[in-house]
């Protein structure tokens, strides 16, 4: 993964700005995963910078959170998805791999939750992927399941979507989960951390993933021109799921590279509509039950 991480940093590191500005969030609210007790928390402030193409990048995540995007009343489908942005476990590209897809889902009646997780590869980080970042996404799944009735979510249709390093994290959550501790004093810890489906978008670390009979259904998506290790990892993962008899679907766009996410410069290309393919997959697998109004026309992609 280190080789891929360095390649991704080089690809995305061009023409970065050092200006730090707040992220405008519409129709959503941020919820800390552990507001009262954050193990190993630091006092250093979170940092946000903006790139020349107006994307926000976050570092110094010491208080992990989810930003909650709930559908308008009457449009809920009962499906929920936790989004893990990428950034080589060194930073979080929170817009085109987080807030933009979340708004897209929200308009379609799907509850979405953008995860800020602790960063294991940030310089001088005391965190690890397996101990801290994985715990963050597991905690997010438990929170959504704990509040499913309040948020009008079907507790059996809560999934994860991850991009690049976030795809690695989502894939790990699909491998490492438990039923919760029913005797826990923390009501959230009583909930299962099992994701009911997984969507891995150009994921890192896919060559390390294993398929089991109880693995969640899998949606894989990436580009032909991505790094060879990522493309081969996705293909190998699909074969494993096929052999294990676990439902899986894969899409590789012929002219797409790494990191396309949901952004305005995808317009005019086939990859601009990749979220429609994911929505189709959710419907085909019975994980999405559309409201009549949500399928009349596709939501315009303004990113």
C-alpha positions as CSV (number, residue, x, y, z in Angstrom):
1,X,0.0,0.0,0.0
2,X,2.9,2.4,0.6
3,X,3.8,2.4,-3.1
4,X,0.2,3.2,-4.1
5,X,0.0,5.8,-1.3
6,X,3.0,7.7,-2.7
7,X,1.6,7.6,-6.2
8,X,-1.8,8.9,-5.1
9,X,-0.1,11.7,-3.1
10,X,1.9,12.7,-6.2
11,X,-1.2,12.6,-8.4
12,X,-3.3,14.7,-6.0
13,X,-0.5,16.9,-4.6
14,X,-0.2,19.2,-7.6
15,X,-1.0,22.9,-7.1
16,X,-2.3,22.6,-3.6
17,X,-3.3,25.8,-1.7
18,X,-2.2,26.4,1.8
19,X,-5.3,28.5,2.6
20,X,-7.6,27.1,5.2
21,X,-11.3,27.9,5.0
22,X,-14.5,26.4,6.6
23,X,-16.5,23.9,4.6
24,X,-20.0,25.0,3.7
25,X,-22.5,22.3,4.6
26,X,-26.1,22.5,3.6
27,X,-29.0,20.5,4.9
28,X,-26.8,18.5,7.2
29,X,-25.3,18.4,10.7
30,X,-22.1,17.0,12.2
31,X,-22.2,14.5,15.0
32,X,-19.1,13.4,16.9
33,X,-18.7,9.6,17.2
34,X,-17.6,9.8,20.9
35,X,-18.6,13.2,22.3
36,X,-17.8,12.4,25.9
37,X,-14.9,10.0,25.7
38,X,-12.5,10.0,22.8
39,X,-9.7,7.5,23.4
40,X,-6.3,9.0,22.6
41,X,-7.8,12.3,21.6
42,X,-5.5,15.3,20.9
43,X,-6.1,19.0,21.5
44,X,-4.6,20.0,18.1
45,X,-7.2,21.6,15.9
46,X,-8.5,20.1,12.7
47,X,-7.1,21.7,9.5
48,X,-8.9,22.4,6.3
49,X,-7.4,23.7,3.1
50,X,-8.8,24.3,-0.4
51,X,-7.4,23.3,-3.7
52,X,-7.3,25.3,-6.9
53,X,-10.4,23.5,-8.1
54,X,-12.3,24.4,-4.9
55,X,-12.1,21.0,-3.1
56,X,-11.6,20.9,0.6
57,X,-9.0,18.7,2.2
58,X,-9.0,17.9,5.9
59,X,-6.1,16.9,8.2
60,X,-5.5,16.5,11.9
61,X,-8.7,14.5,12.6
62,X,-8.6,13.8,16.3
63,X,-12.4,13.9,17.0
64,X,-13.9,11.6,14.4
65,X,-17.5,12.4,13.3
66,X,-20.3,11.8,10.8
67,X,-22.0,14.6,9.0
68,X,-25.7,13.6,8.7
69,X,-27.7,14.0,5.5
70,X,-31.2,12.9,6.0
71,X,-33.8,12.9,3.2
72,X,-36.8,15.2,3.3
73,X,-39.8,13.9,5.1
74,X,-41.9,11.6,3.0
75,X,-39.0,10.8,0.6
76,X,-37.2,8.3,2.8
77,X,-36.4,4.9,1.2
78,X,-35.0,3.3,4.4
79,X,-31.6,2.8,2.9
80,X,-28.5,4.4,4.6
81,X,-24.9,4.7,3.5
82,X,-21.8,5.8,5.4
83,X,-19.2,7.5,3.1
84,X,-15.5,7.2,3.8
85,X,-13.5,9.7,1.7
86,X,-10.0,8.9,0.5
87,X,-6.6,10.6,1.0
88,X,-4.0,7.9,1.5
89,X,-4.9,7.8,5.2
90,X,-3.0,11.1,5.4
91,X,-5.8,13.5,4.6
92,X,-9.5,13.5,3.7
93,X,-10.8,14.7,0.3
94,X,-14.1,15.5,1.9
95,X,-16.1,17.1,-1.0
96,X,-16.1,15.0,-4.2
97,X,-15.7,11.8,-2.1
98,X,-18.0,12.8,0.8
99,X,-20.4,15.8,0.8
100,X,-21.2,15.8,-2.9
101,X,-22.2,12.1,-3.1
102,X,-24.1,12.6,0.3
103,X,-26.2,15.4,-1.2
104,X,-26.8,13.2,-4.3
105,X,-28.1,10.4,-2.0
106,X,-30.1,12.7,0.2
107,X,-32.1,14.0,-2.9
108,X,-32.9,10.4,-3.7
109,X,-34.3,9.5,-0.3
110,X,-31.2,7.7,0.9
111,X,-29.8,8.8,4.2
112,X,-26.0,9.5,3.9
113,X,-23.3,10.0,6.5
114,X,-19.9,11.5,5.7
115,X,-17.2,10.0,8.0
116,X,-14.2,11.8,9.3
117,X,-11.9,9.1,10.5
118,X,-8.5,9.3,12.2
119,X,-5.5,9.4,9.9
120,X,-2.8,6.7,10.3
121,X,-0.4,8.0,7.7
122,X,-0.3,11.7,8.6
123,X,3.2,12.7,9.7
124,X,3.9,11.8,13.4
125,X,0.5,10.2,13.7
126,X,0.0,7.9,16.7
127,X,-3.0,6.2,15.0
128,X,-3.2,3.0,13.0
129,X,-5.7,1.9,10.3
130,X,-6.6,-1.4,12.1
131,X,-6.9,0.0,15.6
132,X,-8.3,3.6,15.1
133,X,-9.6,4.2,11.6
134,X,-11.4,0.9,11.6
135,X,-12.9,1.6,15.0
136,X,-14.2,4.9,13.7
137,X,-16.2,3.4,10.8
138,X,-17.4,0.5,13.0
139,X,-18.6,3.1,15.5
140,X,-20.4,5.1,12.7
141,X,-22.2,1.9,11.6
142,X,-23.4,1.3,15.2
143,X,-24.6,4.9,15.6
144,X,-26.7,4.8,12.5
145,X,-28.1,1.4,13.5
146,X,-28.8,2.7,17.0
147,X,-30.8,5.7,15.7
148,X,-32.4,3.9,12.7
149,X,-35.9,4.3,13.9
150,X,-35.4,8.0,14.7
151,X,-33.9,8.6,11.3
152,X,-36.4,6.4,9.4
153,X,-33.8,3.8,8.3
154,X,-34.2,0.1,7.9
155,X,-31.6,-1.4,10.3
156,X,-31.0,-4.2,7.7
157,X,-30.1,-1.7,4.9
158,X,-27.1,0.2,6.3
159,X,-24.0,0.0,4.1
160,X,-20.6,1.6,3.6
161,X,-19.1,3.3,0.6
162,X,-15.4,4.2,0.5
163,X,-13.1,5.9,-2.0
164,X,-9.4,5.0,-2.4
165,X,-8.0,4.8,1.2
166,X,-11.6,5.1,2.4
167,X,-12.4,2.1,0.2
168,X,-9.8,0.2,2.0
169,X,-11.4,1.2,5.3
170,X,-14.9,0.2,4.0
171,X,-13.6,-3.1,2.9
172,X,-12.0,-3.8,6.3
173,X,-15.3,-3.0,7.9
174,X,-16.9,-5.6,5.7
175,X,-14.4,-8.2,7.0
176,X,-14.1,-7.2,10.6
177,X,-17.4,-6.8,12.4
178,X,-19.3,-8.1,15.4
179,X,-22.9,-8.4,16.7
180,X,-22.3,-5.8,19.5
181,X,-22.2,-6.3,23.2
182,X,-25.7,-6.6,24.6
183,X,-24.5,-6.0,28.1
184,X,-22.6,-2.8,27.4
185,X,-23.5,0.3,29.3
186,X,-23.2,2.2,26.0
187,X,-26.3,1.7,24.0
188,X,-24.4,2.3,20.8
189,X,-22.0,-0.6,21.5
190,X,-24.9,-2.9,21.8
191,X,-25.5,-2.6,18.1
192,X,-24.0,-4.7,15.3
193,X,-21.1,-3.2,13.3
194,X,-22.0,-5.4,10.2
195,X,-22.5,-3.4,7.0
196,X,-25.4,-4.8,5.0
197,X,-23.6,-3.8,1.7
198,X,-20.2,-2.4,0.6
199,X,-19.4,-0.1,-2.3
200,X,-15.6,0.2,-2.9
201,X,-14.7,2.9,-5.3
202,X,-11.1,2.6,-6.7
203,X,-10.1,1.0,-3.3
204,X,-6.6,0.7,-1.9
205,X,-5.6,-2.5,-0.3
206,X,-8.1,-4.7,-2.2
207,X,-5.5,-7.4,-2.7
208,X,-5.7,-8.0,1.0
209,X,-9.4,-8.5,1.2
210,X,-11.0,-12.0,1.6
211,X,-14.5,-13.1,0.7
212,X,-16.5,-15.3,3.1
213,X,-20.0,-16.8,2.9
214,X,-21.4,-14.0,5.2
215,X,-19.6,-11.2,3.5
216,X,-21.9,-8.3,2.5
217,X,-22.9,-7.9,-1.2
218,X,-20.1,-6.0,-3.0
219,X,-20.2,-3.2,-5.6
220,X,-16.8,-2.4,-7.1
221,X,-16.1,0.6,-9.4
222,X,-13.0,2.2,-10.8
223,X,-11.1,3.3,-14.0
224,X,-9.0,1.4,-16.6
225,X,-6.3,4.0,-16.2
226,X,-6.0,3.7,-12.4
227,X,-2.8,2.4,-10.8
228,X,-2.3,-1.3,-11.8
229,X,-2.3,-2.5,-8.2
230,X,-5.7,-1.0,-7.6
231,X,-7.2,-2.4,-10.8
232,X,-5.8,-5.9,-10.3
233,X,-6.9,-5.8,-6.6
234,X,-10.4,-5.1,-7.7
235,X,-10.4,-7.8,-10.3
236,X,-9.0,-10.3,-7.8
237,X,-11.6,-9.3,-5.2
238,X,-14.4,-9.8,-7.7
239,X,-13.2,-13.3,-8.5
240,X,-13.0,-14.2,-4.8
241,X,-16.6,-13.0,-4.2
242,X,-17.7,-14.9,-7.3
243,X,-16.1,-18.1,-6.0
244,X,-17.6,-17.6,-2.5
245,X,-21.1,-17.2,-4.0
246,X,-21.5,-13.7,-2.6
247,X,-23.3,-11.2,-4.9
248,X,-20.9,-8.8,-6.5
249,X,-20.8,-6.4,-9.4
250,X,-17.8,-4.6,-11.0
251,X,-17.5,-1.5,-13.3
252,X,-14.3,-0.3,-14.9
253,X,-14.6,2.8,-17.0
254,X,-12.3,2.8,-20.0
255,X,-11.2,6.4,-19.8
256,X,-11.2,7.0,-16.1
257,X,-8.2,7.5,-13.8
258,X,-7.9,7.5,-10.0
259,X,-9.9,9.8,-7.8
260,X,-12.8,10.9,-10.1
261,X,-15.4,10.8,-7.3
262,X,-18.3,13.2,-8.0
263,X,-17.2,16.5,-9.5
264,X,-18.0,18.9,-12.2
265,X,-15.1,18.0,-14.5
266,X,-16.6,14.5,-14.9
267,X,-19.4,16.1,-17.1
268,X,-19.5,14.8,-20.6
269,X,-17.9,11.5,-19.8
270,X,-19.3,8.1,-19.1
271,X,-18.0,8.2,-15.5
272,X,-20.3,11.2,-14.7
273,X,-23.2,8.8,-14.2
274,X,-21.5,6.2,-12.1
275,X,-23.8,6.9,-9.1
276,X,-26.8,5.9,-11.3
277,X,-25.1,2.5,-11.8
278,X,-24.8,2.1,-8.1
279,X,-28.4,3.1,-7.5
280,X,-29.4,0.5,-10.1
281,X,-27.4,-2.1,-8.2
282,X,-29.0,-1.2,-4.9
283,X,-32.4,-1.7,-6.5
284,X,-31.5,-5.0,-8.2
285,X,-30.2,-6.4,-4.9
286,X,-33.3,-5.4,-3.0
287,X,-31.3,-2.9,-0.9
288,X,-33.2,0.1,-2.2
289,X,-37.0,0.5,-2.4
290,X,-37.6,3.7,-4.4
291,X,-40.3,6.1,-3.6
292,X,-42.4,6.8,-6.7
293,X,-41.3,10.4,-7.1
294,X,-37.5,9.6,-6.8
295,X,-37.4,7.7,-10.1
296,X,-39.2,10.2,-12.4
297,X,-36.0,11.8,-13.4
298,X,-32.3,11.7,-12.6
299,X,-31.0,14.4,-10.3
300,X,-28.8,16.8,-12.2
301,X,-25.1,16.5,-11.4
302,X,-24.0,20.0,-10.6
303,X,-20.6,19.2,-9.1
